[in-house]
Amino acid sequence: MYIQRQVERRIKRLLKSFPVVFVTGPRQSGKTTLLKHLFPDFAYFNLETPSTLLQAKEDPLGFLSPEKIILDEAQEAPWLFSYLLELVDNQEKKVIIAGSQNLLLHDKVSQSLAGRVGIVELFPFTLLEIKESIPQVADKAILQGFYPRIWQLKKGTRIEWYQSYLRTYLERDVRSLKKIKDLLLFQDFILLLAGQAGSLLNLSSISNSLGVSLTTLRQWLSVLEASYLVFRLRPYFANIKKRLIKTPKLYFYDSGLLTTILGIKNEQELKSHPLYGQIFENFIVADIVKNFAHLNLYGKPYFLRDKTGNELDFLWSYSSAKLAVLEVKASLTFNPEFVKRIDYYRQFLPIKKSFVIYKGKDLVFKNSKILNWLNLVNFENIFL
C-alpha cells in the first residue's frame, strides 16, 4: 500500500518551474516508489541495472530522447549531465534525477544544470506520514525505525534488515565515495559516533580511541553526512553576553538504525540502556529535522548551549526575529524543571513559542506547551 509523502506537492510544483528536478536522500528512503507513483507517464530508467547503463554509454542522446524521463541512481552515469544541459535548453523536456550518493551527485547536478534544477531531499518516513500505523509506545517506534521497507517486514526481521542495510552501505557507497580501504575501522567509527548520538560531537576522543587522525575522521564524517546516515545540528549564535558552545551535536537520521548499531534488541534493553535519554532525544530531533527538509520550512534548526551547561535542545526562527524553542525529556511524568532552561533563555532571546516533548499527558505550564511525543503527527498545525 502506497503511503503519501510530504514532498509530493513540492516536487510537482518544482517540475512546473524547472525542466529538471533532483530528488536525493538515503538509500531505501522511498525515492523510486514515490516517483513511479507520482509520474507513471514518465519513462523510467535505473542506472544501476547493467543493461541500462550500457545503453546510456553507447547512445546517450538516444537514451535521453523521451520527452519525460526519470533517471534513477543517476550517479552511475555522470556523463549524461553534459548532454542534459543542451537537451533541456532546446526542447520541452522534463527530467527527474534521483540518487542516493549526494556527495557525487550534488556537485554534478549543480555544476551542469545551474539555474535549471529544483532540489528535493526525501528521508525515511516522518511520524506525520505514518500517523495511522505508528506504535503508541515510543520505545517500539524508536526500535522499529522509519525506512519504508521496515513497515512491510514480518516481526522479528528488523535487526536483520538493518544489518544488511549497513553491509550494503559499506560495500557500495563508502567504497565509491571516498575509497575507504579499512572498512572494519570505518565500522568502529560508526559505532563510536552512535555512542555520541544526541550529544556534543567529540571527534578528538574518537581519534584517540581509533588511532586515526582528525583530518581522516572529518572526511569519514562527511561521507556519513553525504549518504544521509547522520547529521550535525549547529549551535545557535546570539549576542546575549553569554559564552556559547560552538561545537555541533550529532544525530542519526533513523532511530532504528541507531539502536541496531548500538546492539539494542528489544524494549527492555532500550529502556535500561545508559544512553536512553540521548536515544529518545535523537528520535524526536531527527523527526523534526526530516519535517523541516520535506516541508522546506523557513529558518534553519539549531540548538543552544552556554559554557555553564544551560542548553535548549532545539530552536528555530519561524518568522523574522521570532524564535520557537523545544526541550526533549524521556520521561512519562511532568516535572516543572522541564521548562527551567526555557525560562532562563527568555531573558535573552525573543522566544515566542516554547514546547516540551515527553511521554506523558498534554498540559500547559508557564507559557510552554508540554506535549506527548505523538503530537509530532500534527507537526505543521502545532509547531509552526
PAGUVO-247426 format. One record per residue (C-alpha): x, y, z; residue number from 0. Coordinates in nm, 3 decimals, always signed. Each point is the difference from the previous one (the first is absolute). Layout:
! PAGUVO-247426
x	y	z	num
X	Y	Z	NUM
...
This chain:
! PAGUVO-247426
x	y	z	num
+0.000	+0.000	+0.000	0
+0.140	+0.337	-0.104	1
+0.052	+0.252	+0.282	2
-0.032	+0.365	-0.097	3
+0.318	+0.204	+0.047	4
+0.032	+0.361	+0.114	5
+0.215	+0.099	-0.299	6
-0.253	-0.093	-0.269	7
-0.151	+0.345	-0.054	8
+0.343	+0.161	+0.010	9
+0.141	-0.229	-0.269	10
-0.299	+0.070	-0.227	11
+0.033	+0.372	+0.060	12
+0.373	+0.000	-0.078	13
-0.056	-0.198	-0.318	14
-0.225	+0.280	-0.127	15
+0.276	+0.256	+0.060	16
+0.312	-0.198	-0.097	17
+0.076	-0.239	-0.285	18
+0.193	-0.223	+0.243	19
-0.080	-0.111	+0.354	20
+0.265	-0.176	+0.208	21
-0.134	-0.230	+0.275	22
+0.267	-0.116	+0.240	23
+0.008	-0.175	+0.336	24
+0.126	-0.319	+0.162	25
-0.029	-0.340	-0.162	26
-0.335	-0.167	+0.064	27
-0.173	+0.327	+0.094	28
-0.272	-0.062	-0.260	29
+0.120	+0.215	-0.293	30
-0.078	-0.256	-0.272	31
-0.342	-0.090	+0.141	32
-0.092	+0.367	+0.035	33
+0.107	+0.101	-0.351	34
-0.164	-0.297	-0.172	35
-0.321	+0.074	+0.188	36
-0.002	+0.374	-0.079	37
+0.114	-0.024	-0.363	38
-0.121	-0.325	-0.158	39
+0.021	+0.161	-0.347	40
+0.376	+0.064	+0.030	41
+0.249	-0.243	-0.155	42
+0.185	-0.158	+0.292	43
+0.365	-0.115	-0.007	44
+0.203	-0.143	+0.288	45
+0.365	+0.063	-0.079	46
+0.121	-0.265	+0.243	47
-0.138	-0.259	-0.242	48
+0.295	-0.113	-0.223	49
-0.201	-0.012	-0.326	50
-0.143	+0.347	+0.063	51
+0.343	+0.140	+0.082	52
+0.145	-0.150	-0.318	53
-0.276	+0.160	-0.206	54
+0.072	+0.338	+0.162	55
+0.370	-0.037	-0.087	56
-0.039	-0.111	-0.361	57
-0.268	+0.248	-0.107	58
-0.050	+0.277	+0.259	59
-0.212	+0.222	-0.228	60
-0.224	-0.287	-0.098	61
-0.025	-0.106	+0.363	62
-0.112	+0.350	+0.099	63
-0.248	+0.037	-0.287	64
-0.329	-0.050	+0.193	65
-0.177	+0.330	+0.066	66
-0.063	-0.096	+0.364	67
+0.263	-0.209	+0.173	68
+0.104	-0.121	+0.348	69
+0.369	-0.081	+0.047	70
+0.032	-0.206	+0.319	71
+0.339	-0.046	+0.174	72
+0.136	+0.255	-0.247	73
+0.340	+0.012	+0.174	74
+0.086	-0.310	-0.204	75
-0.006	+0.199	-0.327	76
+0.149	+0.346	+0.065	77
+0.079	+0.053	-0.369	78
-0.372	+0.041	-0.073	79
-0.012	+0.340	+0.169	80
+0.197	+0.176	-0.274	81
-0.258	-0.125	-0.256	82
-0.292	+0.096	+0.221	83
+0.098	+0.365	+0.009	84
-0.044	+0.044	-0.376	85
-0.312	-0.215	-0.013	86
-0.196	+0.182	+0.269	87
+0.097	+0.338	-0.148	88
-0.110	-0.086	-0.353	89
-0.299	-0.227	+0.060	90
-0.319	-0.013	+0.203	91
+0.145	-0.275	+0.216	92
-0.066	-0.095	+0.361	93
+0.266	-0.199	+0.185	94
-0.002	-0.140	+0.353	95
+0.338	-0.104	+0.137	96
+0.008	-0.224	+0.306	97
+0.297	-0.129	+0.196	98
+0.133	-0.089	+0.340	99
+0.361	+0.110	-0.023	100
-0.038	+0.368	+0.068	101
+0.373	+0.071	+0.016	102
+0.046	-0.112	-0.361	103
-0.331	+0.108	-0.146	104
-0.055	+0.340	+0.153	105
+0.316	+0.151	-0.150	106
-0.074	-0.148	-0.343	107
-0.359	+0.121	+0.000	108
+0.085	+0.346	+0.134	109
+0.288	+0.055	-0.243	110
-0.163	-0.142	-0.314	111
-0.355	+0.123	+0.050	112
+0.037	+0.322	+0.198	113
-0.320	+0.204	-0.010	114
-0.195	-0.285	-0.161	115
-0.049	-0.237	+0.292	116
-0.217	-0.014	+0.311	117
+0.136	-0.212	+0.286	118
-0.202	-0.212	+0.245	119
+0.123	-0.222	+0.284	120
-0.205	-0.309	+0.085	121
+0.065	-0.167	+0.334	122
-0.149	-0.309	+0.163	123
-0.354	+0.048	+0.132	124
-0.087	+0.271	+0.250	125
-0.252	-0.069	+0.275	126
-0.243	+0.224	-0.189	127
+0.020	-0.221	-0.311	128
-0.075	-0.323	+0.184	129
-0.232	+0.134	+0.269	130
-0.256	-0.274	-0.067	131
+0.253	-0.278	+0.062	132
+0.249	+0.110	+0.264	133
+0.018	-0.189	+0.330	134
-0.152	+0.195	+0.288	135
+0.301	-0.087	+0.217	136
+0.303	+0.216	-0.072	137
+0.256	-0.276	+0.060	138
-0.162	-0.222	-0.264	139
+0.011	+0.282	-0.254	140
+0.363	+0.075	+0.083	141
+0.106	-0.361	-0.054	142
-0.199	-0.052	-0.317	143
+0.141	+0.300	-0.180	144
-0.142	+0.176	-0.304	145
+0.140	-0.142	-0.322	146
-0.300	-0.092	-0.219	147
+0.114	-0.359	-0.048	148
-0.009	-0.058	+0.378	149
-0.376	+0.056	-0.001	150
-0.049	-0.291	-0.241	151
+0.207	-0.256	+0.190	152
-0.119	-0.275	+0.227	153
+0.067	+0.038	+0.371	154
+0.344	-0.113	+0.108	155
+0.184	+0.091	-0.320	156
+0.070	+0.367	+0.084	157
+0.355	-0.058	+0.129	158
+0.089	-0.222	-0.298	159
-0.122	+0.268	-0.241	160
+0.203	+0.274	+0.166	161
+0.311	-0.219	+0.014	162
-0.038	-0.072	-0.372	163
-0.054	+0.371	-0.067	164
+0.325	+0.086	+0.176	165
+0.194	-0.269	-0.186	166
-0.132	+0.122	-0.334	167
+0.077	+0.360	+0.093	168
+0.358	-0.084	+0.095	169
+0.069	-0.217	-0.302	170
-0.157	+0.229	-0.262	171
-0.026	+0.361	+0.107	172
+0.300	+0.038	+0.228	173
+0.245	-0.157	-0.245	174
-0.122	+0.215	-0.289	175
-0.024	+0.326	+0.195	176
+0.341	+0.017	+0.164	177
+0.182	-0.322	-0.090	178
+0.019	-0.092	+0.368	179
+0.210	-0.314	+0.022	180
-0.031	-0.103	+0.364	181
-0.375	-0.060	+0.029	182
+0.034	-0.165	+0.341	183
+0.156	+0.318	+0.138	184
-0.272	+0.204	-0.167	185
-0.262	-0.223	+0.167	186
+0.164	+0.068	+0.336	187
-0.025	+0.371	-0.080	188
-0.375	-0.034	-0.060	189
-0.040	-0.187	+0.330	190
+0.186	+0.269	+0.194	191
-0.209	+0.270	-0.167	192
-0.315	-0.187	+0.105	193
+0.124	+0.030	+0.358	194
+0.000	+0.379	-0.046	195
-0.350	+0.026	-0.153	196
-0.191	+0.286	+0.161	197
+0.323	+0.141	+0.146	198
+0.267	+0.252	-0.090	199
+0.219	-0.146	-0.273	200
+0.344	-0.089	+0.132	201
+0.218	-0.119	-0.286	202
+0.315	+0.036	+0.211	203
-0.110	-0.280	+0.235	204
-0.079	-0.224	-0.298	205
+0.338	+0.085	-0.155	206
+0.171	-0.112	+0.321	207
-0.205	-0.321	+0.018	208
+0.058	-0.103	-0.362	209
+0.348	+0.141	-0.057	210
-0.129	+0.183	-0.309	211
+0.080	+0.365	-0.077	212
-0.261	+0.272	+0.041	213
+0.036	+0.086	-0.368	214
-0.095	-0.355	-0.100	215
-0.291	-0.010	+0.247	216
-0.139	+0.326	-0.141	217
+0.013	-0.156	-0.348	218
-0.178	-0.311	+0.127	219
-0.265	+0.213	+0.170	220
-0.060	+0.184	-0.327	221
-0.064	-0.339	-0.164	222
-0.259	-0.091	+0.264	223
-0.168	+0.339	-0.039	224
+0.002	-0.012	-0.380	225
-0.167	-0.342	+0.005	226
-0.255	+0.118	+0.258	227
+0.084	-0.226	+0.291	228
+0.082	+0.282	+0.242	229
-0.031	+0.375	+0.028	230
+0.148	+0.274	+0.213	231
-0.230	+0.247	+0.176	232
+0.172	+0.336	+0.005	233
+0.020	+0.219	+0.310	234
-0.202	+0.321	-0.002	235
+0.202	+0.319	+0.028	236
-0.143	+0.309	+0.163	237
+0.145	+0.309	+0.163	238
-0.139	-0.069	+0.347	239
+0.313	+0.069	+0.204	240
+0.042	-0.369	+0.066	241
+0.287	-0.225	-0.100	242
-0.169	-0.242	-0.238	243
+0.114	-0.346	-0.107	244
+0.107	-0.011	-0.365	245
+0.020	-0.379	-0.031	246
-0.284	-0.169	-0.196	247
-0.207	-0.291	+0.128	248
-0.018	-0.329	-0.186	249
-0.315	-0.192	-0.094	250
-0.095	-0.301	-0.211	251
-0.285	+0.048	-0.246	252
-0.158	-0.333	+0.095	253
-0.049	-0.129	+0.354	254
-0.035	-0.362	-0.115	255
+0.340	+0.015	-0.164	256
+0.148	+0.169	+0.307	257
-0.130	-0.264	+0.243	258
+0.118	-0.280	-0.230	259
+0.352	+0.146	-0.007	260
-0.007	+0.022	+0.380	261
-0.105	-0.367	+0.021	262
-0.337	+0.068	+0.165	263
-0.238	-0.287	-0.076	264
-0.322	+0.071	+0.188	265
-0.193	+0.248	+0.211	266
+0.146	-0.127	+0.327	267
+0.356	+0.052	-0.120	268
-0.092	+0.342	-0.137	269
-0.163	+0.116	+0.324	270
+0.299	-0.107	+0.210	271
+0.265	+0.128	-0.243	272
+0.226	+0.271	+0.145	273
-0.059	+0.213	-0.312	274
-0.378	-0.029	+0.015	275
-0.058	+0.374	+0.051	276
+0.227	+0.085	-0.292	277
-0.168	-0.261	-0.223	278
-0.344	+0.142	+0.078	279
+0.129	+0.350	-0.077	280
+0.148	-0.127	-0.328	281
-0.338	-0.153	-0.088	282
-0.184	+0.332	+0.051	283
+0.260	+0.234	-0.151	284
+0.046	-0.218	-0.311	285
-0.375	+0.001	-0.063	286
-0.013	+0.380	+0.020	287
+0.304	+0.040	-0.227	288
-0.163	-0.231	-0.259	289
-0.315	+0.214	+0.018	290
+0.208	+0.313	-0.060	291
+0.157	-0.157	-0.310	292
-0.321	-0.149	-0.144	293
-0.202	+0.318	+0.050	294
+0.286	+0.233	-0.100	295
-0.069	+0.211	+0.306	296
+0.110	+0.353	+0.073	297
+0.293	+0.024	+0.239	298
+0.268	-0.253	+0.080	299
-0.011	-0.216	+0.314	300
+0.261	+0.043	+0.272	301
+0.072	-0.082	+0.363	302
+0.138	+0.238	+0.263	303
+0.239	-0.062	+0.287	304
+0.217	+0.229	+0.206	305
+0.328	-0.080	+0.174	306
-0.178	-0.071	+0.329	307
-0.219	-0.271	-0.154	308
-0.330	+0.186	-0.046	309
-0.133	-0.166	-0.313	310
-0.306	+0.020	-0.223	311
-0.034	-0.321	-0.200	312
-0.155	+0.159	-0.308	313
-0.086	+0.346	-0.127	314
-0.093	+0.160	-0.327	315
-0.104	+0.337	-0.135	316
-0.358	-0.039	-0.128	317
-0.021	+0.364	-0.117	318
+0.214	+0.310	+0.011	319
+0.143	+0.053	+0.350	320
-0.229	-0.264	+0.156	321
+0.134	-0.320	+0.150	322
-0.165	-0.330	+0.085	323
+0.181	-0.227	+0.246	324
-0.049	-0.363	+0.096	325
+0.129	-0.223	+0.278	326
-0.003	-0.381	-0.011	327
-0.044	-0.214	+0.311	328
-0.013	-0.381	+0.007	329
-0.243	-0.001	+0.289	330
-0.361	-0.105	+0.053	331
-0.043	+0.236	+0.296	332
-0.003	+0.380	-0.029	333
+0.252	+0.194	+0.207	334
+0.002	+0.384	+0.027	335
+0.376	-0.020	-0.059	336
-0.079	-0.083	-0.365	337
-0.055	+0.370	-0.076	338
+0.284	+0.135	+0.214	339
+0.238	+0.061	-0.291	340
-0.276	+0.138	-0.221	341
-0.081	+0.260	+0.265	342
+0.369	+0.072	+0.048	343
+0.050	+0.087	-0.368	344
-0.318	+0.210	-0.018	345
+0.211	+0.270	+0.168	346
+0.231	+0.020	-0.300	347
-0.187	-0.121	-0.309	348
-0.329	+0.090	-0.180	349
-0.164	-0.334	+0.082	350
-0.363	+0.014	-0.115	351
-0.082	-0.372	-0.005	352
+0.129	-0.266	+0.237	353
-0.062	-0.373	+0.024	354
+0.104	-0.302	+0.200	355
-0.030	-0.344	-0.162	356
-0.021	-0.296	+0.239	357
-0.196	-0.324	+0.046	358
-0.275	+0.126	+0.232	359
-0.327	+0.190	-0.031	360
-0.049	+0.337	-0.171	361
-0.013	+0.311	+0.217	362
+0.104	+0.365	+0.011	363
+0.249	+0.127	+0.257	364
+0.149	+0.351	+0.027	365
-0.074	+0.094	-0.363	366
+0.146	-0.324	-0.134	367
-0.197	-0.281	-0.164	368
+0.091	-0.334	+0.156	369
-0.083	-0.259	-0.264	370
-0.002	-0.375	-0.044	371
+0.238	-0.113	-0.276	372
-0.293	-0.119	-0.213	373
-0.088	+0.365	-0.065	374
+0.276	-0.008	-0.260	375
-0.250	-0.164	-0.237	376
-0.159	+0.348	-0.017	377
+0.331	+0.177	-0.041	378
-0.115	+0.280	-0.232	379
-0.312	+0.088	+0.199	380
+0.160	+0.001	+0.344	381
+0.360	+0.113	-0.036	382
-0.005	+0.251	-0.287	383
